[in-house]
Amino acid sequence: DAGVIQSPRHEVTEMGQEVTLRCKPISGHNSLFWYRQTMMRGLELLIYFNNNVPIDDSGMPEDRFSAKMPNASFSTLKIQPSEPRDSAVYFCASSPGTDEEQFFGPGTRLTVL
Amino acid sequence: QQQVKQSPQSLIVQKGGISIINCAYENTAFDYFPWYQQFPGKGPALLIAIRPDVSEKKEGRFTISFNKSAKQFSLHIMDSQPGDSATYFCAATSGGGADGLTFGKGTHLIIQP
């Protein structure tokens, strides 16, 4: 299995631009999670889906952030408009739903200038 | 999200020694406590996990000790090796592990040869 796939791996954009991060979970996994990692705040849960349905989005920092999961094999995290404080590594993780282990992707390093 | 407090922030151990990392939590609804290992440029990967119905779990050189009454748990790495040098995160979640993870701030571990 290829594991969780994220794209792009690196993204540099200017303040005010729209940013879309993409994730392909492991085939057969029912749960998908988006996390953000920064030096100051560590790893934070942003949102997670179960069977493509958003379950908890209380970690989404503000309305500029949105996430979708249109099908079982694809999810997006969108930031519009982006700000310098959004600079971080964004991780997508998936789990089978019946087991607790979450498998993390390699992350997308976002830099907003 | 309830906080998970992790210490120390950084740790240097000699090869062959014991590395100990501690975590404390507040939310009594947490029922699953994993430890993740992260190497630079990679996503976190599950190392070992425990449920509160047992006080200790051992897998090879890695042991979790759990104190439910004190709401504390710790990771012990026996016979520490240079390859163990990484950042370690404790985490906690509820719902049998199906919910998103609340992470500690991480411990940067260096094993000196």
Interface residues (C-beta under 8 A of the other chain):
Chain A: V4 S31 F33 Y35 G42 L43 E44 L45 Y48 N50 I55 D56 S58 G59 F91 A93 S95 G97 D99 E100 E101 Q102 F103 F104 G105 P106 G107
Chain B: Q1 Y32 P34 Y36 G41 K42 G43 P44 A45 L46 A49 F89 T93 G96 G97 A98 D99 G100 L101 T102 F103 G104 K105 G106
